Amino acid sequence: MSEIFADPAQWLPLTFAALMGLSILIYVVLDGFDLGVGVLFPFAEEDEKDMMVASIGPFWDANETWLVLAIGILLVAFPSAHGAILTALYLPVAIMLIGLILRGVAFEFRVKAPPQFKTFWNNAFLTGSLMASLSQGFMLGLYIMGLQWTALTVSFSLLTAVFLTVAYSFIGATWLILKTEGALQIKAVEWAKGGIWGLVLGLAAVSVASPLVSPRIFEKWFAWPEIVLLAPLPLMFCMLIGLLFVGLKRLPTADDSFAWVPFVATIMLFILAFFGLAYSFYPYVVPEQLTIYEAASAPESLIIILFGTIFVLPAILGYTVLSYFIFRGKARALSYY
């Protein structure tokens, strides 16, 4: 371990891989729930849609900052990997960006749109949310399958596209349980009860496919003694799923004291799934092609970038924490007037 930290060519790529992974994880959790809220639009009444948008209004644009940061780190710290990954994922990335743009425009326009046009912008918000969610799920599946476009990999990627979208809708429902009250909160509980099955199936599909697609990953999980040392991960996963089932049955409560549990438990599930993927693919940044050390920029460049990151990352993190602190509590009507 001391040898790694003594050599900048070793610890700098590892540091930037960790920073990029942290940015992706925060993005998936934060933008995941606000994309999920958009995916749930068809199941809500018109007045409920206003409150759903109000629940994410102060946060959605800041949430997307983490995606920009992750892609920026990939570009400057691992330029060859950036080229390989975005070349393979060009089409779904384009669809995702169009979806995010459509969401942003619809979010602003629906607030001031005349009543006869509000349905149009609500549908645009739903469409943008679906485009972003499905494309991210497709990219995840294709990445797991080694960024190869074949009938098998595309089929699996389409499956993960659906499952990730359901997972986003689930964390979106748990967010609404936390941020809303009354009839909408009751509906959110029902949405979460239905969506939990998609979450479980999606995580199971990724967990099974990852070791099957790569003998190296299979060896990392099922060799001795790794199979024993890693056993707590699936056990924790099962415990969290059980907690979610029990918690959703208890909701809503009269004093609303339990409303935070499903959201926090879902975040922990996402974190477990992320660390499982990170462990599976390390040290590769492009599956089975480029390691983080092979793809990294020169240590001299990474040092300069690191100094910039030391200032930028705390600023983004601080702004995110501050916004969630200021707008804590139940959502209230969002108005631009």
C-alpha positions in Angstrom: 0.0 0.0 0.0 2.8 2.4 0.9 4.4 1.8 -2.6 1.1 2.8 -4.3 1.0 6.2 -2.4 4.7 6.8 -3.0 4.2 6.6 -6.8 2.1 9.4 -8.3 1.4 7.2 -11.4 -0.4 4.8 -9.1 -2.3 6.9 -6.5 -3.3 9.8 -8.9 -5.3 7.5 -11.3 -6.9 5.8 -8.3 -7.8 9.1 -6.7 -9.5 10.4 -9.8 -11.3 7.1 -10.4 -12.6 7.4 -6.8 -13.7 11.0 -7.4 -15.4 10.0 -10.7 -17.1 7.1 -9.0 -18.3 9.4 -6.1 -19.7 11.8 -8.7 -21.6 9.1 -10.5 -23.0 7.6 -7.3 -24.2 11.0 -6.1 -25.7 11.7 -9.5 -27.5 8.4 -9.7 -29.0 8.9 -6.2 -30.0 12.6 -6.5 -31.0 12.8 -10.2 -32.4 9.3 -9.9 -35.2 10.4 -7.6 -36.1 13.5 -9.6 -36.1 11.5 -12.9 -38.3 9.0 -11.0 -40.7 11.7 -10.1 -41.1 12.5 -13.8 -41.6 8.9 -14.7 -44.5 8.7 -12.2 -46.4 11.5 -13.8 -48.9 9.3 -15.7 -50.2 7.9 -12.4 -50.9 11.3 -10.8 -53.8 13.8 -11.0 -53.1 17.3 -12.4 -52.9 19.0 -9.1 -50.7 16.2 -7.7 -48.3 16.8 -10.6 -47.8 20.4 -9.5 -46.8 19.2 -6.0 -44.6 16.5 -7.4 -42.7 19.1 -9.4 -42.6 21.4 -6.4 -40.9 18.6 -4.4 -37.9 18.5 -6.8 -38.0 22.2 -7.9 -35.2 23.5 -5.7 -32.9 20.5 -6.4 -33.2 19.1 -10.0 -30.7 21.4 -11.8 -28.1 21.1 -9.0 -28.5 17.3 -9.1 -27.4 17.3 -12.8 -24.2 19.1 -11.9 -22.8 15.8 -10.6 -23.2 14.2 -14.1 -21.2 17.1 -15.6 -18.5 16.7 -13.0 -18.3 12.9 -13.6 -18.0 13.3 -17.4 -15.5 16.2 -16.9 -13.3 14.0 -14.7 -13.5 11.2 -17.3 -12.4 13.6 -20.1 -9.5 15.2 -18.4 -8.2 12.4 -16.2 -8.9 9.4 -18.5 -9.0 10.9 -22.1 -8.5 7.6 -23.9 -11.3 5.9 -21.9 -13.5 8.9 -22.5 -13.1 8.4 -26.3 -13.7 4.7 -26.1 -16.7 4.9 -23.9 -18.5 7.8 -25.6 -17.8 6.3 -29.0 -19.5 3.1 -28.0 -22.3 5.0 -26.3 -22.8 7.8 -28.7 -26.4 7.1 -29.5 -27.8 6.6 -26.0 -25.7 9.6 -24.7 -27.4 11.8 -27.4 -30.8 10.5 -26.4 -30.1 11.2 -22.7 -28.9 14.7 -23.4 -32.0 15.4 -25.5 -34.2 14.0 -22.7 -32.4 16.2 -20.1 -32.9 19.3 -22.2 -36.5 18.5 -22.8 -37.0 18.0 -19.1 -35.4 21.4 -18.3 -37.4 23.3 -20.8 -40.7 21.6 -19.8 -39.9 22.2 -16.1 -39.7 26.0 -16.7 -42.5 26.3 -19.2 -45.2 24.2 -17.4 -45.2 26.6 -14.5 -46.3 29.6 -16.6 -48.1 27.9 -19.4 -51.8 28.7 -20.0 -54.1 25.9 -18.9 -54.6 24.6 -22.4 -50.9 24.0 -22.9 -50.0 22.6 -19.5 -50.8 19.1 -20.5 -48.4 19.4 -23.4 -45.6 20.4 -21.1 -46.5 17.7 -18.6 -46.1 15.2 -21.4 -42.8 16.8 -22.4 -41.6 16.5 -18.8 -42.6 12.8 -18.8 -41.0 12.1 -22.2 -37.7 13.8 -21.2 -37.7 11.8 -17.9 -38.2 8.5 -19.7 -35.6 9.3 -22.4 -33.0 10.1 -19.8 -33.8 7.1 -17.5 -34.0 4.5 -20.3 -30.9 5.7 -22.0 -28.9 5.6 -18.7 -30.1 2.1 -18.1 -29.2 1.1 -21.6 -25.7 2.5 -21.1 -25.3 0.7 -17.9 -26.2 -2.6 -19.5 -23.9 -2.1 -22.5 -21.1 -1.1 -20.2 -21.5 -4.3 -18.1 -21.5 -6.3 -21.4 -18.2 -4.8 -22.4 -19.4 -2.0 -24.7 -20.0 -4.5 -27.5 -23.0 -4.1 -29.8 -24.4 -7.5 -30.5 -27.9 -8.9 -30.4 -27.3 -10.4 -26.9 -25.7 -7.3 -25.4 -28.4 -5.0 -26.9 -31.2 -7.3 -25.5 -29.6 -7.2 -22.0 -29.1 -3.4 -22.3 -32.8 -3.0 -23.1 -33.6 -5.1 -20.1 -31.5 -3.0 -17.8 -33.0 0.2 -19.4 -36.4 -0.9 -18.2 -35.2 -2.0 -14.7 -33.2 1.2 -14.0 -36.2 3.3 -15.0 -38.3 1.3 -12.6 -35.6 1.7 -9.9 -35.6 5.5 -10.5 -39.4 5.5 -10.2 -39.1 3.6 -6.9 -36.6 6.0 -5.4 -38.8 8.8 -6.8 -41.8 7.3 -4.9 -39.8 7.1 -1.7 -38.8 10.7 -2.1 -42.5 11.7 -2.5 -43.3 9.7 0.7 -40.7 11.9 2.5 -41.6 15.2 0.9 -45.4 15.1 0.6 -48.5 14.4 2.7 -52.1 13.4 2.4 -53.5 11.7 -0.6 -50.3 12.1 -2.7 -48.2 10.5 0.0 -50.6 7.5 0.2 -50.4 7.2 -3.6 -46.6 7.3 -3.4 -46.6 4.4 -0.9 -48.6 2.3 -3.4 -46.3 3.3 -6.2 -43.3 2.2 -4.1 -45.0 -1.1 -3.2 -45.3 -1.9 -6.9 -41.9 -0.6 -8.0 -39.9 -2.5 -5.4 -40.2 -5.7 -7.5 -38.6 -3.9 -10.5 -35.8 -2.7 -8.2 -35.1 -6.2 -6.9 -35.2 -7.8 -10.3 -32.9 -5.1 -11.8 -30.3 -5.4 -9.2 -30.5 -9.2 -9.4 -30.1 -9.1 -13.2 -27.0 -6.9 -13.0 -25.5 -9.0 -10.2 -25.9 -12.2 -12.1 -24.8 -10.9 -15.5 -21.6 -9.2 -14.3 -19.7 -12.4 -13.3 -21.2 -14.4 -16.2 -19.9 -12.0 -18.8 -16.3 -12.0 -17.5 -14.3 -14.9 -16.0 -12.2 -12.3 -14.2 -15.2 -10.9 -12.4 -16.5 -14.4 -11.6 -13.1 -15.2 -10.1 -13.2 -12.0 -8.0 -16.5 -12.9 -6.4 -16.5 -16.7 -6.1 -12.9 -17.6 -5.5 -11.8 -18.5 -1.9 -11.7 -16.6 0.4 -13.4 -13.8 -1.4 -16.7 -15.6 -1.5 -16.7 -15.5 2.4 -15.3 -12.0 2.8 -17.9 -10.6 0.4 -20.9 -12.5 1.8 -22.0 -9.5 4.0 -22.8 -7.6 0.8 -25.7 -9.8 -0.4 -26.8 -10.3 3.2 -27.0 -6.5 3.7 -28.9 -6.3 0.4 -31.5 -8.8 1.6 -31.8 -7.0 5.0 -32.5 -3.6 3.3 -35.1 -5.2 1.0 -36.8 -6.7 4.0 -36.7 -3.3 5.7 -38.3 -1.7 2.7 -41.1 -4.3 2.6 -41.8 -3.9 6.3 -41.5 -0.1 6.2 -43.8 0.4 3.3 -46.5 -1.7 5.0 -46.3 0.6 8.0 -46.8 3.7 6.0 -48.3 6.2 6.1 -48.2 6.8 9.9 -50.2 9.4 11.8 -47.1 11.3 13.0 -45.1 10.8 9.7 -42.1 9.7 11.8 -41.3 6.7 9.5 -41.5 8.6 6.2 -37.7 8.9 5.8 -36.9 5.2 6.2 -37.8 4.0 2.6 -35.8 6.8 1.0 -32.7 6.3 3.1 -32.9 2.5 2.7 -33.1 2.9 -1.1 -30.0 5.1 -1.1 -28.2 2.4 0.9 -29.2 -0.1 -1.7 -27.9 2.1 -4.5 -24.6 2.5 -2.7 -24.3 -1.3 -2.2 -25.0 -1.9 -5.9 -22.5 0.8 -6.9 -19.7 -0.6 -4.8 -20.4 -4.1 -6.1 -20.0 -2.9 -9.6 -16.9 -0.9 -8.7 -15.3 -3.9 -7.1 -16.3 -6.1 -10.1 -14.7 -3.9 -12.7 -11.6 -2.5 -10.9 -9.0 -1.8 -12.2 -10.7 -1.4 -15.6 -12.3 1.8 -16.7 -13.2 0.3 -20.1 -14.3 -3.2 -19.3 -11.5 -5.7 -20.2 -9.8 -3.2 -22.4 -8.3 -0.2 -20.5 -7.3 0.0 -16.8 -7.4 3.3 -14.9 -3.6 3.3 -15.0 -3.4 2.8 -18.7 -6.1 5.4 -19.5 -4.9 8.0 -17.1 -3.3 11.3 -18.1 0.3 12.1 -17.2 0.9 12.5 -13.5 2.0 16.1 -14.1 -1.4 16.9 -15.6 -3.3 15.0 -13.0 -1.6 17.0 -10.2 -2.7 20.3 -11.7 -6.3 18.9 -12.2 -6.3 17.7 -8.6 -5.6 21.2 -7.3 -8.6 22.5 -9.3 -10.8 19.6 -8.0 -9.9 20.5 -4.4 -11.6 23.8 -4.9 -14.5 22.8 -7.2 -15.7 19.6 -5.4 -16.2 21.1 -2.0 -18.1 24.1 -3.6 -20.5 21.7 -5.4 -20.9 19.5 -2.4 -21.5 22.5 -0.1 -24.1 24.0 -2.4 -25.9 20.7 -2.7 -25.9 20.2 1.1 -27.0 23.8 1.7 -29.9 23.5 -0.8 -31.2 20.3 0.8 -30.9 21.9 4.2 -32.7 25.1 3.3 -35.6 23.3 1.5 -35.9 20.5 4.1 -39.4 19.5 5.2 -42.5 18.9 3.3 -42.8 20.4 -0.2 -45.0 23.5 -0.8 -46.5 24.9 -3.9 -43.9 26.1 -6.4 -44.5 29.4 -8.0 -42.5 31.8 -10.2 -44.9 34.7 -9.8 
